[in-house]
Each structure stands twice: as C-alpha cells, then as structure tokens.
C-alpha cells in the first residue's frame, strides 16, 4: 500500500501521515476514501432523481383539467378489516 505516501489524515489533534499507519489503518483509510466517493456519487444521483420527480410532477400538473377532478364521497361507516393481526 505504498500509494498513501504523502497522504495525510486530519483530526482535531493534528495531521497524521497515512504511510505510517498500520496495515489495518491503511485499509480503513482506503475504505474511507472509497466510501466518501460513493456518498458523493449517491448525493449526485439523489439530486438527479429529485429533479426528475419535480419534472414529472410539473408535467402531470400541466395536463390537469377540471373535468379530471373526482368528487370524494363521504363514507357512512368506517371500513372494516378482515385482518386478525394484533
């Protein structure tokens, strides 16, 4: 794992040389970097999906007309469930 030469890890206590970490520490550092990259990718994906949802809702909203409205009927009795769950 000589790739970490020159890399540093920062905490409140100071700056640490990654190339001096134990093998376990180096592995954890690499996993930390990979996980951080995945989180960034997922955030981008979430932004894209949220934008798509807004676009879909806008497209639906633009085609709505009054004749599509449905009048809600008041229920006389509550709906009874066949479920026997506790």
C-alpha positions in Angstrom: 0.0 0.0 0.0 2.7 2.5 -0.9 0.1 4.6 -2.7 -0.5 6.5 0.6 2.9 8.2 0.6 2.4 11.9 1.1 -1.3 11.4 2.1 -2.4 12.8 5.4 -5.3 12.3 7.8 -6.5 15.3 9.8 -8.2 15.2 13.2 -8.7 17.8 16.0 -5.3 16.6 17.4 -3.3 17.2 14.3 -2.1 15.9 10.9 -1.1 12.3 10.6 1.0 10.6 7.9 -1.1 7.8 6.3 2.1 5.9 5.2 2.9 5.5 8.9 -0.5 3.9 9.7 -0.7 0.2 10.5 -1.8 -2.1 7.7 -5.3 -2.1 9.3 -5.3 1.7 9.5 -4.2 2.0 5.8 -7.0 -0.4 4.8 -9.5 1.6 6.8 -8.2 4.8 5.2 -8.7 3.4 1.7 -12.2 2.3 2.6 -12.9 5.7 4.0 -11.9 7.3 0.7 -13.9 4.9 -1.4 -16.9 5.3 0.9 -16.7 9.1 0.7 -16.6 8.9 -3.1 -19.6 6.6 -3.1 -21.5 9.0 -0.9 -20.7 11.9 -3.3 -22.0 9.8 -6.2 -25.2 8.9 -4.3 -25.8 12.6 -3.5 -25.5 13.4 -7.2 -27.9 10.6 -8.0 -30.3 11.8 -5.4 -30.2 15.3 -6.9 -30.9 13.9 -10.3 -33.8 11.8 -9.0 -35.3 14.7 -7.1 -35.1 16.9 -10.2 -36.8 14.2 -12.2 -39.6 14.0 -9.7 -40.2 17.7 -9.9 -40.3 17.4 -13.7 -42.7 14.6 -13.6 -45.0 16.4 -11.2 -44.8 19.5 -13.3 -45.7 17.5 -16.5 -48.7 16.0 -14.7 -49.8 19.3 -13.3 -49.7 21.0 -16.7 -52.1 18.5 -18.2 -54.7 18.5 -15.3 -58.1 19.9 -16.1 -61.3 20.4 -14.0 -63.1 17.5 -15.7 -60.5 15.2 -14.3 -61.5 16.0 -10.7 -63.1 13.3 -8.7 -65.6 14.1 -6.0 -64.9 12.3 -2.8 -67.8 10.5 -1.3 -68.2 10.5 2.5 -68.1 7.1 4.0 -71.1 6.2 6.1 -69.3 3.6 8.1 -65.6 3.0 8.8 -64.0 0.4 6.6 -63.8 -2.9 8.4 -60.7 -5.0 8.2 -60.6 -8.8 7.8 -57.1 -8.8 9.4 -56.7 -10.6 12.7 -53.3 -9.0 13.5 -52.6 -7.9 17.0 
